[in-house]
Amino acid sequence: MHGNKTMTRRRLIAASAAVLGIPRLAGAGVTGAGTGGVAAGLAAAKGIASKPVAMAAPMRAIVIERAGKPVAGNVRLVSDWPAPVARAGEVVVRTLAAALNHLDLWVGAEPTRTPWVSGSDACGTVESVGEGVDASWIGRRVIFNAAVPMPESPRPGPRPARPPRIDLIGSETPGCMAEKFTVPADNLLEVGEADPIEAAAFALTHITAWRMIVSWARVTPEDACLVTGIGGGVALAALGILNTIGCEVIVTSRHQAKLDRAKRLGARHGVLDEGQDWSKQVLEITAKRGVDVCVDSVGAPLHLRCVQSLAQGGRLAICGASAGSESRTDLSAIYWNQQSVLGSSMGSMDEFREVTALFRRGVLRPVVDSVHEAKDAAAAYARLEAAAQFGKVVVRWAS
């Protein structure tokens, strides 16, 4: 049994080392620290004599050790994960708090992405910078935009304006569920003395909701809006943004308690989803007119109801499909009523600055469901996995 654990640790460290750009390590030195172990392996790979090589000390990290559901059963806090080193254009951030998203569950279910450190939302303090990064970042409290644009190869001919393809921190690159993580300096925003728990819970859901509501759907105070699955992070972020704009908001949930809490946060109406065609209730609330905008991240089970709830010229903004992506729809309603279905994913740095400015001014605040210590990471994942949360589930890394 002890031997199996040792081999698991070696595989975990080797996988992380590969992502961090450290040559593949093998042998008994894998689990070493200081100037031996990882450093010695790196020196040997480069043909350097036994001269000590300075390497970052191991750190604590929440590791998804293997794929499968429930993800919570595959999560463990380890103390010997390789600490990251900033490459050109990057910074190393020491984590104060990190928040979970449904993305962490998707990553945990993917066999090709484990073992892995996920996490796409965090607040921390910049500890060091890589080549080309202004050293004045060091010591500043920051959050980040997890969407990193992918460069496109130049090609001849016209190039229409379009959203870039993106890599996601925590998915395509290692995440922030650890004592330290790296992020491109271009993706950082400073948050001053903001509470780290709230700051960690803010970024990903609010930039996602902001793009859906402001950039794509172009919501105005006159619009009646519907937000499905209230209690999830994006849904609550959308409610907060719509309240700020001044819209009348209807929310849905399978739980009456969540509807009641949403009303206390500013929702005008709540529709209890018990599997019925609740679009009829939405039409009744809106005097048969329907809603101008629907914000949905649930997906397949609700898609048809969302389309049926839209008014003439209504817009359905979709940012995810947490309950499935293959759905029924009503094409005749979409074209006859001249409705729009808008796909949306994360947002640009300009959008991130806009929405974060409202956070810094206290206009927008995330809803935090629960705060867990790093040693209780499995419980944090379990709460998200059970869909029991109302707001963001946060892991605290520093007091």
C-alpha positions in Angstrom: 0.0 0.0 0.0 2.8 2.4 0.9 4.5 1.6 -2.5 1.3 2.4 -4.4 1.1 5.8 -2.6 4.7 6.5 -3.5 4.1 5.8 -7.2 1.0 7.9 -7.2 2.9 10.8 -5.8 5.6 10.4 -8.4 3.1 10.4 -11.2 1.5 13.5 -9.8 4.8 15.4 -9.5 6.0 14.3 -12.9 2.7 15.4 -14.5 2.9 18.8 -12.8 6.6 19.1 -13.7 5.9 18.5 -17.3 3.3 21.3 -17.4 5.7 23.6 -15.6 8.4 23.0 -18.2 10.6 20.8 -16.0 12.0 17.7 -17.9 10.4 14.4 -17.0 11.7 13.2 -13.7 12.2 9.6 -12.6 13.8 7.5 -9.9 14.0 7.9 -6.2 14.8 11.6 -6.4 11.3 12.5 -7.6 9.9 13.2 -4.1 13.0 15.1 -2.9 13.1 18.8 -2.0 15.6 21.6 -1.7 18.7 21.2 -3.9 18.2 17.4 -4.3 15.2 15.6 -5.8 13.5 17.8 -8.4 16.6 20.1 -8.7 19.0 17.2 -9.1 16.8 15.7 -11.8 16.7 19.0 -13.7 20.5 19.4 -13.4 21.0 15.9 -14.7 18.6 16.4 -17.6 20.6 19.5 -18.7 23.9 17.8 -18.4 25.0 19.9 -15.4 27.4 18.3 -12.9 26.2 17.8 -9.3 26.3 21.6 -8.7 23.1 22.5 -6.6 20.3 24.1 -8.6 17.9 26.5 -6.9 14.3 25.3 -7.3 11.0 26.5 -5.7 10.1 24.5 -2.6 7.1 22.1 -2.8 3.8 23.5 -1.8 0.3 22.4 -0.7 -2.2 21.8 -3.5 -5.7 20.4 -3.8 -5.2 17.6 -6.4 -7.9 15.8 -8.4 -6.0 12.5 -8.4 -8.1 10.5 -10.9 -11.1 11.0 -13.0 -14.6 10.0 -12.2 -17.8 10.9 -10.4 -18.3 11.9 -7.6 -15.3 14.2 -8.1 -15.2 14.9 -4.3 -14.0 11.4 -3.7 -11.0 11.9 -5.9 -9.8 15.1 -4.3 -6.9 15.3 -1.8 -4.8 18.0 -0.2 -1.1 17.2 -0.8 2.0 19.0 0.6 4.6 18.2 -1.9 3.3 19.5 -5.2 5.9 21.4 -7.3 5.6 25.1 -6.8 5.3 27.2 -10.0 7.9 29.5 -11.4 6.9 32.5 -13.5 7.8 32.4 -17.1 8.1 35.5 -19.4 5.0 37.6 -19.1 3.7 35.8 -16.0 3.5 36.4 -12.3 3.4 34.0 -9.3 0.5 34.7 -7.0 0.4 33.5 -3.4 -3.2 32.4 -2.9 -5.4 34.0 -0.2 -8.7 32.3 -1.2 -9.9 30.3 -4.3 -13.4 29.6 -5.4 -14.9 26.6 -7.1 -16.9 26.7 -10.4 -18.8 24.0 -12.2 -15.8 23.9 -14.5 -13.8 22.2 -11.6 -16.3 19.3 -11.8 -16.0 19.0 -15.6 -12.2 18.9 -15.2 -12.5 16.3 -12.5 -14.6 14.0 -14.7 -12.1 14.2 -17.7 -9.7 11.2 -17.7 -7.2 13.2 -19.9 -7.0 16.0 -17.3 -6.1 14.2 -14.2 -4.1 14.2 -12.0 -4.6 17.9 -12.0 -4.9 21.1 -9.9 -8.0 22.9 -11.1 -9.3 26.3 -10.1 -10.2 29.4 -12.2 -11.1 31.9 -9.5 -8.8 33.3 -6.8 -7.6 36.3 -4.9 -4.0 36.5 -3.8 -0.8 38.6 -3.5 1.7 38.8 -6.3 4.9 37.2 -5.0 7.3 37.3 -8.0 7.3 38.2 -11.6 8.7 36.7 -14.8 10.8 38.3 -17.5 9.2 41.4 -19.0 6.7 42.0 -16.1 6.9 45.2 -14.1 8.2 44.4 -10.6 5.7 46.9 -9.1 3.1 44.2 -9.3 4.9 42.5 -6.3 2.9 42.8 -3.1 -0.4 43.8 -4.8 -3.7 42.0 -4.1 -5.2 40.8 -7.3 -7.8 38.8 -9.1 -7.6 37.5 -12.7 -9.5 36.8 -15.8 -9.2 33.0 -16.4 -9.7 33.4 -20.2 -6.3 33.6 -21.9 -6.7 34.5 -25.6 -4.9 32.1 -28.0 -2.9 33.7 -30.7 -4.0 33.0 -34.3 -1.6 32.3 -37.1 -1.5 35.2 -39.7 -3.3 34.4 -42.9 -3.9 36.3 -46.1 -7.3 37.9 -46.9 -9.8 39.7 -44.7 -10.1 38.8 -41.1 -13.5 39.5 -39.7 -13.8 40.7 -36.1 -14.7 37.9 -33.8 -14.1 36.7 -30.2 -10.7 34.9 -29.9 -10.4 31.3 -29.0 -9.3 31.0 -25.4 -7.5 28.7 -23.0 -8.8 28.6 -19.5 -6.7 28.7 -16.4 -7.6 25.7 -14.4 -8.6 23.7 -17.4 -5.9 23.9 -20.2 -3.3 25.2 -17.8 -2.8 24.5 -14.1 -5.2 26.3 -11.8 -5.3 28.2 -8.5 -6.4 25.5 -6.0 -3.0 25.6 -4.4 -0.8 27.8 -2.2 0.6 29.5 -5.4 -0.2 29.7 -9.0 0.9 31.5 -12.2 -1.1 33.8 -14.4 -0.3 36.1 -17.3 0.2 39.6 -16.0 -2.0 40.9 -18.8 -4.9 39.0 -17.1 -4.5 40.6 -13.7 -6.6 43.3 -12.0 -5.7 44.9 -8.6 -8.5 44.9 -6.0 -6.8 46.9 -3.2 -7.9 45.9 0.2 -11.0 43.9 -0.9 -12.0 41.0 1.3 -10.1 38.0 -0.3 -13.1 35.7 0.1 -15.5 38.0 -1.8 -12.8 38.8 -4.3 -12.1 35.1 -5.0 -15.8 34.6 -5.5 -16.3 37.4 -8.0 -14.3 37.2 -11.2 -15.4 34.3 -13.4 -19.1 34.3 -12.8 -19.4 38.1 -13.0 -17.4 38.6 -16.2 -19.5 35.7 -17.7 -22.8 37.3 -16.7 -21.6 40.8 -17.8 -20.8 39.7 -21.3 -24.1 37.9 -21.6 -26.2 40.7 -20.3 -24.4 43.9 -21.3 -22.3 43.0 -24.3 -24.4 40.5 -26.1 -28.0 41.0 -25.0 -27.6 44.7 -24.5 -30.1 44.8 -21.7 -31.9 48.1 -20.8 -33.9 49.0 -17.7 -37.1 48.5 -19.7 -36.4 44.8 -20.4 -38.1 42.1 -18.4 -35.6 39.3 -17.7 -35.6 35.7 -16.7 -32.7 34.0 -14.9 -32.9 30.2 -14.6 -31.4 28.0 -11.9 -31.0 30.7 -9.3 -28.4 29.7 -6.7 -25.6 29.0 -9.1 -22.8 31.4 -9.3 -23.5 32.8 -12.8 -27.3 33.0 -12.1 -26.7 35.1 -8.9 -24.1 37.3 -10.7 -26.7 37.9 -13.4 -29.3 38.8 -10.8 -27.0 41.3 -9.3 -26.1 42.9 -12.6 -29.8 43.0 -13.7 -30.7 44.6 -10.4 -28.0 47.3 -11.0 -29.4 48.0 -14.4 -32.9 48.3 -13.0 -34.7 45.4 -14.7 -37.7 43.4 -13.5 -36.3 39.9 -12.9 -38.0 36.6 -12.7 -36.0 33.6 -11.4 -36.5 29.9 -11.5 -35.4 27.1 -9.1 -36.3 23.6 -8.0 -36.1 24.8 -4.4 -38.5 27.2 -2.8 -35.9 28.3 -0.3 -33.6 29.5 -3.1 -36.5 31.4 -4.7 -37.2 33.1 -1.3 -33.5 34.1 -0.9 -33.4 35.4 -4.4 -36.4 37.6 -3.7 -34.6 39.1 -0.8 -31.7 39.9 -3.2 -34.0 41.8 -5.5 -35.8 39.2 -7.8 -39.3 40.4 -8.4 -40.9 36.9 -9.1 -39.9 33.3 -8.4 -41.1 30.3 -10.3 -40.8 26.9 -8.7 -39.6 24.3 -11.2 -41.3 21.0 -10.4 -40.8 19.6 -13.9 -43.9 21.4 -15.4 -44.0 23.7 -18.4 -43.2 26.8 -16.3 -43.0 29.0 -19.4 -46.8 29.4 -19.0 -46.2 30.9 -15.5 -43.7 33.3 -17.0 -46.2 34.4 -19.6 -48.8 35.0 -16.9 -46.4 37.1 -14.9 -45.6 39.2 -18.0 -49.3 39.6 -19.1 -48.8 37.1 -22.0 -45.9 39.2 -23.4 -42.9 37.0 -22.4 -39.5 38.2 -21.3 -37.1 40.2 -23.4 -34.0 38.4 -22.1 -33.4 35.0 -20.6 -30.0 34.1 -19.0 -29.4 30.4 -18.8 -26.5 28.3 -17.8 -28.4 25.0 -17.0 -28.8 23.8 -20.6 -30.8 20.9 -22.0 -33.6 20.5 -19.5 -34.6 24.1 -19.6 -33.8 25.2 -23.2 -37.2 24.7 -24.7 -38.9 26.4 -21.7 -36.6 29.4 -22.1 -37.5 29.8 -25.8 -41.2 29.5 -25.0 -40.8 32.2 -22.4 -39.3 34.8 -24.8 -41.2 37.8 -26.1 -41.2 38.9 -29.7 -37.6 39.8 -30.5 -36.5 38.2 -27.3 -32.8 37.2 -26.6 -31.7 34.0 -25.0 -28.1 34.2 -23.7 -26.5 30.8 -23.0 -23.1 30.5 -21.2 -23.1 26.8 -20.2 -25.0 23.5 -20.1 -24.4 22.1 -16.6 -27.3 19.7 -16.9 -26.5 18.6 -20.5 -26.1 20.2 -24.0 -28.4 18.1 -26.3 -31.8 19.8 -26.1 -35.2 20.1 -27.8 -36.0 23.6 -29.2 -38.8 25.3 -31.1 -37.4 26.6 -34.4 -40.7 28.1 -35.5 -40.9 30.2 -32.4 -37.4 31.4 -32.9 -37.8 32.5 -36.5 -41.5 33.5 -36.3 -40.9 35.7 -33.2 -37.5 36.9 -34.5 -35.7 35.7 -31.4 -32.0 35.5 -30.9 -30.0 32.7 -29.3 -26.6 34.1 -28.1 -23.7 31.9 -27.1 -21.4 33.5 -24.7 -18.2 32.4 -22.9 -16.2 34.4 -20.3 -15.2 37.9 -21.5 -12.4 40.3 -22.5 -10.2 42.3 -20.3 -12.1 45.4 -21.2 -15.3 43.8 -19.9 -13.4 42.5 -16.9 -12.3 46.0 -16.0 -15.9 47.3 -16.4 -17.5 44.8 -14.1 -14.6 44.8 -11.5 -14.9 48.5 -11.2 -18.4 48.0 -9.9 -17.1 45.5 -7.4 -14.4 47.8 -6.2 -17.0 50.6 -5.7 -19.2 48.2 -3.7 -22.0 48.3 -6.3 -21.7 44.5 -7.1 -20.9 41.9 -4.5 -20.8 38.1 -5.0 -23.0 35.8 -2.9 -20.8 33.4 -0.9 -22.4 30.1 0.1 -19.7 28.6 2.3 -16.0 28.9 3.1 -13.9 25.8 3.6 -10.3 25.3 4.8 -7.9 23.7 2.3 -7.8 20.5 4.4 -11.6 20.2 3.9 -11.4 20.5 0.1 -13.4 17.3 -0.5 -16.3 18.8 1.4 -16.2 21.9 -0.7 -16.3 19.9 -3.9 -19.1 17.7 -2.5 -21.2 20.7 -1.7 -20.9 22.0 -5.3 -21.4 18.6 -6.7 -24.7 18.2 -4.8 -26.0 21.5 -6.2 -26.8 22.4 -2.6 -25.1 25.7 -2.7 -26.6 29.2 -3.0 -23.7 31.2 -4.2 -20.0 30.5 -4.5 -18.1 27.8 -2.6 -14.7 29.2 -1.4 -11.5 27.6 -0.1 -9.5 29.7 2.3 -5.7 29.4 1.9 -4.5 32.2 4.3 -6.1 33.9 7.2 
